[in-house]
Amino acid sequence: MGHSPASINNCKFTTSSRATREELAALVMLRRLRAHGVEYFFCNPGTDFPAIVEAFSMAEADPELARSLPKPVVVLHENAAVAMAHGVYLSTGKPQAVMVHVNVGTANTVNGAANANRDNAPILLMAGRTPITETGLHGSRSRNIHWAQEMFDQAGMLREFVKWDYELKVATETESAVDRAMELMMSSPRGPAYLSLPREVISSSISAMEPKRIRAVAGAPWPQPEAVEALAALVAKAKRPLIVTSTSGRTRAGFDALSALTQKYAIGVITLSGRYVCLPTSHDMHLGFQTQPFIQDADLIIVLECDVPWIPSLENPPVDCKVVHVAEDPAFSRYPTRAFPVDLAIRADATVALQALGVELAKLLPETEGEAPSIAERRSLIATRRKALRARWAAQADKASQAAHITPEQISRRISDIVGPDAIIVNEYPLRLEHVYREQSGSFLGQSPAGGLGWGLGAALGVKLACPDKVVVATLGDGAYVFDNPTACHWVSAVQKLPVLVIIYNNQMYGAVRNSTAAMYKDGMSGNNNCMLLADLSPSPAFEKIAEASGGYGERVEDPSQLEAAMVRALHAVTHEKRQALLNVVCKY
């Protein structure tokens, strides 16, 4: 079939007269993202997106092309888009991508970038850059805002929160730029990156070439054998060893390794500010979620992937207690100040370190003649402490059940009883983990230690997107829910058919603000108002109506006797009616 002159305008010819196909740079970028395992393209678009729109429009007409690109997911707020990407990563372990509108969109991602940075989430944050040229190129400036939105250093807003930032200079480097971002994001320790995309550059057409091979990425570091031997010797002779961890349960392998090692060698475990299920709630070595009173008489503390193992102004281990830090970055080198004692530091993936430690302990404590007396003594001590801990939790639950108002303990226990062991709970602050039984790896996800509010609901939607067959529950404080951009999130839930159960612990205050003030000034003038100044969020909006506005089920609960039935109704809406549900639970704490 011959070509008309018009049909060859977009073709170039080599010296051998063979036609070379041209491709839109935006299309090259999207295809390369998919080649790196990115399944979703979360975006909040603006005037910098025409080439992105054109690329996805081409895919709509070409099923084969569509399969080579990530799925576009429009999100009505940038913070929610980053949170969704974060949630997908936590569920899949795959890199993610978010694109927003120039500098103003970038500004709205900073909160999410901080969360991703401290949680080692490899999210490629991309933004258009206002057109460089005033005239003369396809994509040159065409609107008033293109002058006002230009910055001298757009990436400077979030440079401290990313591992790498770059502005794409020429279209022919599109594939290489994506490759470099992914290489650094996925290297240990993982983290986000930032790429700005001038409109003229991604709107350019470039000669199509065979894609480059995906570069291999170095895995997490392996521990030095002599360091593991030294740690094993410390564990073998310790009488009251303790592991304090936050994120060793990030993977199923880490969950299994910690469960097996601590059970075999009788090492107590505290999950402090936990973001994953590091140990099953029923595990014999599970000593709860607070370091007190256990670190006060510990003779060995293994700080396992935990940035803050205790609060030095409130408590400290004995002076002669040995402290060992094990993490991919045991010094947490991006933290400006961190002065915990370190007797031994091991740079390693937590799973690998635990497995290596198990090998060395087997040499020192062989099972040829049964369990060593020292381990039996440790096991007995932990059993006694665990029994007392569980009794204290039961007493708390009993007291909460008799209250005239709803308490966080009541809500948490009802969630545990009703949603089932397979559900995934995504928590932004209020959940009381001591009253929620989580036995399975991946069944609980907590917010980043950066504490940027507005993460939980978006993250829950991302988890649901990645795990459509799972019941996903978002537990949020009322203040956090407002930061979560609820209108945007409920809209995405409806459009993408992501029914999640949202439970708001509505105490009508910023609890963190009040509690921090009370801890410092309860006997000062602040105490005259119960430390509620600047923390009072009453009167509370009818949050349940926001979910209803997007077709969801909403209900407000104030009576403790109605809590269980309301939760069952909301769960039914999610599991049987396949629509989102929100419980606005008015409580006191």
Buried (B, 14 or more C-beta within 10 A) or exposed (E): EEEEEEEEEEEEEEEEEEEEEEBBBBBBBBBBBBBBBBBBBBBBBBBBBBBBEBBBEBBEEEEEBEEBBBBBBBBBBBBBBBBBBBBBBBBBBBBBBBBBBBBBBBBBBBBBBBBBBBBBBBBBBBBBBBBBBEEEBEBBBEEEBBEEBBBEEBBEBBEEBBBBBBBBEEBBBBBEBBBBBBBBBBBBBBBBBBBBBBBBBBBBBBEEEEEEEEEEBEEBBBBEEEBBBBBBEBBBEBEBBBBBBBBBBBBEBBBBBBBEBBBBBBBBBBBBBBBBBBBBBEBBBBBBBBBEEBBBEBBBBBBBBBBBBBEEEEEBBEEEBBBBBBBBBBEBEBEEEEEBBBBBBBBBBBBBBBBBBBEBBEEBBEEEEEEBEBBEEBBEBBEEBBEEBEEEBEEBBEEBEEEEEBBBBBBBBBBBEBBEEEBBBBBBBBBBBBBBBBEBBBBBBBBBBBBBBBBBBBBBBBBBBBBEEBBBBBBBBBBBBBBBBBBBBBBBBBEBEBBBBBBBBBBBBBBBBBBEBBEEEEEEEBEEEBBBEEBBBEEBBEBBEBBBBBEBBBBBBEEBEBBBEBBEBBBEBBBEEEBBBBBBBBBEB
